[in-house]
Amino acid sequence: MGEPRGIRRPNEVKSPHLIIEVLSPGTEAFDRGLKFERYQARASVQEYVLVSTERRTVEVFNRRGKLWVYQLYRANQQFDLTNLDLHLTMDDLYRNPSAKAPAFQPGDEALCLV
């Protein structure tokens, strides 16, 4: 978000419907605050997901007209990503580090916007 306008990143999407942020202690306040405010101003964004690396929690914000509906999911719960019609469990996200598919790492972003 701090890059000059006009700089494009390879994984940038102009009109995203879903944004997933992997939280780290150093970026969590920014991801929850100013960054989320910027995403809310984009009409295309319908779902904002925060994945914690500190505890087994996923927070999902869904746009319902002018309102945002918040849901918190904890260990052993299933959650939905409605924009992808995807149903996941916490175990799907928080895998054993020795598993073949890598788990999310702090600072990872599923999507980058300028």
Solvent accessible surface area in square Angstrom, and as a share of the most:
residue,aa,sasa,rsa
1,M,62,0.28
2,G,82,0.79
3,E,69,0.31
4,P,94,0.59
5,R,211,0.77
6,G,58,0.56
7,I,86,0.43
8,R,141,0.51
9,R,54,0.20
10,P,142,0.89
11,N,74,0.38
12,E,36,0.16
13,V,71,0.41
14,K,143,0.60
15,S,68,0.44
16,P,6,0.04
17,H,108,0.48
18,L,28,0.14
19,I,0,0.00
20,I,25,0.13
21,E,2,0.01
22,V,4,0.02
23,L,5,0.02
24,S,14,0.09
25,P,96,0.60
26,G,76,0.73
27,T,54,0.31
28,E,39,0.17
29,A,86,0.66
30,F,80,0.33
31,D,4,0.02
32,R,83,0.30
33,G,26,0.25
34,L,86,0.43
35,K,15,0.06
36,F,18,0.08
37,E,108,0.48
38,R,98,0.36
39,Y,3,0.01
40,Q,58,0.26
41,A,88,0.68
42,R,75,0.27
43,A,87,0.68
44,S,27,0.17
45,V,0,0.00
46,Q,60,0.27
47,E,0,0.00
48,Y,0,0.00
49,V,2,0.01
50,L,2,0.01
51,V,4,0.02
52,S,5,0.03
53,T,46,0.27
54,E,113,0.51
55,R,120,0.44
56,R,85,0.31
57,T,14,0.08
58,V,0,0.00
59,E,14,0.06
60,V,1,0.01
61,F,30,0.12
62,N,5,0.03
63,R,43,0.16
64,R,130,0.47
65,G,63,0.60
66,K,197,0.83
67,L,130,0.65
68,W,54,0.19
69,V,63,0.36
70,Y,103,0.39
71,Q,81,0.36
72,L,62,0.31
73,Y,32,0.12
74,R,142,0.52
75,A,44,0.34
76,N,137,0.70
77,Q,83,0.37
78,Q,102,0.45
79,F,4,0.01
80,D,58,0.30
81,L,6,0.03
82,T,77,0.45
83,N,60,0.31
84,L,101,0.50
85,D,115,0.60
86,L,70,0.35
87,H,110,0.49
88,L,32,0.16
89,T,56,0.33
90,M,0,0.00
91,D,87,0.45
92,D,56,0.29
93,L,25,0.13
94,Y,46,0.18
95,R,109,0.40
96,N,98,0.50
97,P,129,0.81
98,S,97,0.63
99,A,40,0.31
100,K,209,0.89
101,A,41,0.32
102,P,122,0.77
103,A,30,0.23
104,F,79,0.33
105,Q,102,0.45
106,P,74,0.46
107,G,49,0.47
108,D,59,0.30
109,E,61,0.27
110,A,63,0.49
111,L,14,0.07
112,C,15,0.09
113,L,7,0.04
114,V,37,0.21
